[in-house]
């Protein structure tokens, strides 16, 4: 069963993606402030993680970086050393 963790800052969520610990993520709208976005991610251990509400441009940049990590970067991590 997954649980909702407290919101993490953008650097922490990006770090989890870089380390290959994020299974998937999506961008969701914030109610306040209007127009802001947050990243909702699911970790491989089942945790649900969210960032605080951030500006739309920052959310777009973060999704581009996280997509790069999830598709390319994290496949080079060897956890079986």
ZADRENTOR-889944 format. One record per residue: residue number from 1; residue in three letters; chain; x, y, z of N, C-alpha, C in turn. Coordinates in steps of 0.2 Angstrom, whole numbers, plus 5000, padded with zeros to 4 digits. Each point is the difference from the previous one (the first is absolute). Layout:
BEGIN
     i    aa   ch   n_xx   n_yy   n_zz   ca_xx   ca_yy   ca_zz   c_xx   c_yy   c_zz
   NUM   Ala    A      X      Y      Z       X       Y       Z      X      Y      Z
...
***
This chain:
BEGIN
     i    aa   ch   n_xx   n_yy   n_zz   ca_xx   ca_yy   ca_zz   c_xx   c_yy   c_zz
     1   Unk    A   5004   4994   5000    4996    5006    5000   5004   5006   5000
     2   Unk    A   4999   5005   4996    5004    5006    4999   4997   5005   5005
     3   Unk    A   5004   5005   5002    4998    5005    5004   5003   5007   4997
     4   Unk    A   4996   5005   5001    5002    5007    4998   5005   5003   5005
     5   Unk    A   5006   5001   4997    5005    5003    5004   4999   5008   5000
     6   Unk    A   5003   5003   5005    5000    5008    5000   5004   5002   4994
     7   Unk    A   4998   5006   4998    5003    5003    4993   5008   5000   5001
     8   Unk    A   5003   4999   4995    5007    5000    5000   5002   5006   4995
     9   Unk    A   5006   5003   5001    5002    5005    4996   5002   4997   4993
    10   Unk    A   5001   5005   4995    5001    4998    4993   5007   4996   5000
    11   Unk    A   5005   5002   5003    5006    4997    5000   5000   4993   5003
    12   Unk    A   4996   4999   5005    4999    4993    5003   4997   4995   4995
    13   Unk    A   4995   5002   4997    4996    4996    4995   5005   4999   4994
    14   Unk    A   5003   5005   4997    5005    4999    4995   5005   4995   5002
    15   Unk    A   5003   5001   5006    5005    4995    5002   4997   4993   5000
    16   Unk    A   4994   4999   5002    4997    4993    5000   5000   4997   4993
    17   Unk    A   4998   5005   4995    4999    4998    4993   5007   4998   4998
    18   Unk    A   5005   5004   5001    5007    4999    4998   5003   4993   5003
    19   Unk    A   4998   4998   5006    5002    4994    5003   4996   4994   4997
    20   Unk    A   4996   5001   4996    4996    4995    4997   4994   4997   5005
    21   Unk    A   4998   5004   5005    4995    4998    5005   4993   5002   4998
    22   Unk    A   4999   5003   4995    4993    5002    4998   4998   4996   4994
    23   Unk    A   4994   4997   5001    4997    4996    4995   4996   5004   4995
    24   Unk    A   4996   5005   5002    4996    5004    4996   4999   5007   5003
    25   Unk    A   4998   5004   4996    4998    5007    5003   4995   5003   4995
    26   Unk    A   4996   5005   5003    4996    5004    4995   5000   5007   5003
    27   Unk    A   4997   5005   4997    5000    5007    5002   4992   5001   5001
    28   Unk    A   4999   5003   5006    4993    5002    5002   4999   5007   5001
    29   Unk    A   4994   5003   4999    4999    5007    5002   4999   5001   5007
    30   Unk    A   5002   5005   5003    4999    5003    5007   4994   5004   5000
    31   Unk    A   4996   5000   5005    4995    5004    5001   5002   5007   5001
    32   Unk    A   5005   5001   5005    5002    5006    5001   5008   5000   5001
    33   Unk    A   5004   5004   4997    4998    5006    4996   4997   4997   4993
    34   Unk    A   4996   5003   4997    4997    4998    4994   5005   5000   4994
    35   Unk    A   5000   4995   4996    5005    4999    4995   5006   4997   5002
    36   Unk    A   5001   4999   5006    5007    4996    5002   4998   4993   5000
    37   Unk    A   5006   4996   4999    5000    4993    4999   5004   4996   5006
    38   Unk    A   4999   4994   5001    5004    4996    5004   5001   4993   4997
    39   Unk    A   5006   4997   5001    5001    4994    4998   4998   4994   5005
    40   Unk    A   4996   4995   4997    4998    4995    5004   5004   4994   4998
    41   Unk    A   5004   4997   5004    5004    4994    4998   4999   4994   5004
    42   Unk    A   5001   4994   4997    4999    4994    5003   5007   4996   5000
    43   Unk    A   5003   4999   5006    5006    4996    5001   4999   4993   4999
    44   Unk    A   5006   4997   4999    5000    4992    4999   4998   4997   5006
    45   Unk    A   5001   5003   5006    4998    4997    5006   4992   5001   5002
    46   Unk    A   4997   5004   4996    4992    5001    5000   4999   5007   5003
    47   Unk    A   5005   5003   5003    4998    5007    5002   4998   5005   4995
    48   Unk    A   4995   5004   5002    4997    5005    4996   5003   5007   5002
    49   Unk    A   5004   5003   4996    5003    5006    5001   4998   5006   4996
    50   Unk    A   4999   5006   5003    4998    5006    4997   5005   5005   5002
    51   Unk    A   5001   5005   4995    5004    5006    5001   4995   5005   5003
    52   Unk    A   5002   5005   5002    4996    5006    5002   4998   5003   4993
    53   Unk    A   4995   5005   5000    4998    5003    4994   5005   5005   4998
    54   Unk    A   5002   4999   4993    5005    5004    4997   4997   5003   4994
    55   Unk    A   5004   5005   4997    4998    5004    4994   5000   4995   4994
    56   Unk    A   4996   5001   4995    4999    4995    4995   5006   4999   4996
    57   Unk    A   5004   5006   4999    5007    4999    4996   5004   4995   5004
    58   Unk    A   5001   5001   5007    5004    4996    5004   4997   4992   4999
    59   Unk    A   4994   4999   5000    4997    4994    5000   5002   4996   4993
    60   Unk    A   5000   5004   4995    5001    4998    4993   5008   4998   5000
    61   Unk    A   5004   5004   5003    5007    4998    5000   5001   4994   5004
    62   Unk    A   4997   5000   5005    5001    4994    5005   4998   4993   4996
    63   Unk    A   4994   5001   4996    4998    4994    4997   5005   4998   4994
    64   Unk    A   5003   5005   4997    5004    4998    4995   5006   4996   5003
    65   Unk    A   5003   5003   5005    5006    4997    5004   4998   4993   5002
    66   Unk    A   4994   4999   5003    4998    4994    5003   4999   4995   4995
    67   Unk    A   4997   5002   4994    5000    4995    4994   5006   4998   4998
    68   Unk    A   5005   5004   5000    5007    4998    4998   5003   4995   5004
    69   Unk    A   4999   5001   5007    5003    4996    5005   4996   4993   5000
    70   Unk    A   4993   5000   4999    4997    4994    5000   5001   4996   4994
    71   Unk    A   5001   5003   4994    5001    4996    4994   5007   4998   4999
    72   Unk    A   5005   5004   5001    5007    4999    4999   5005   4999   5006
    73   Unk    A   5000   5005   5004    5005    5001    5005   5000   4994   5005
    74   Unk    A   4994   4998   5002    4999    4995    5006   5002   4993   4997
    75   Unk    A   4999   4999   4994    5002    4993    4997   5007   4998   5001
    76   Unk    A   5004   5005   5002    5008    4999    5001   5001   4998   5007
    77   Unk    A   4995   5001   5004    5002    4999    5007   5000   4992   5001
    78   Unk    A   5005   4998   5004    5001    4992    5001   4999   5000   5008
    79   Unk    A   4994   4997   5002    4999    5000    5007   5002   4993   5003
    80   Unk    A   5003   4996   4995    5002    4993    5003   5008   5000   5000
    81   Unk    A   5003   5005   5003    5007    5000    5001   5002   4995   5006
***
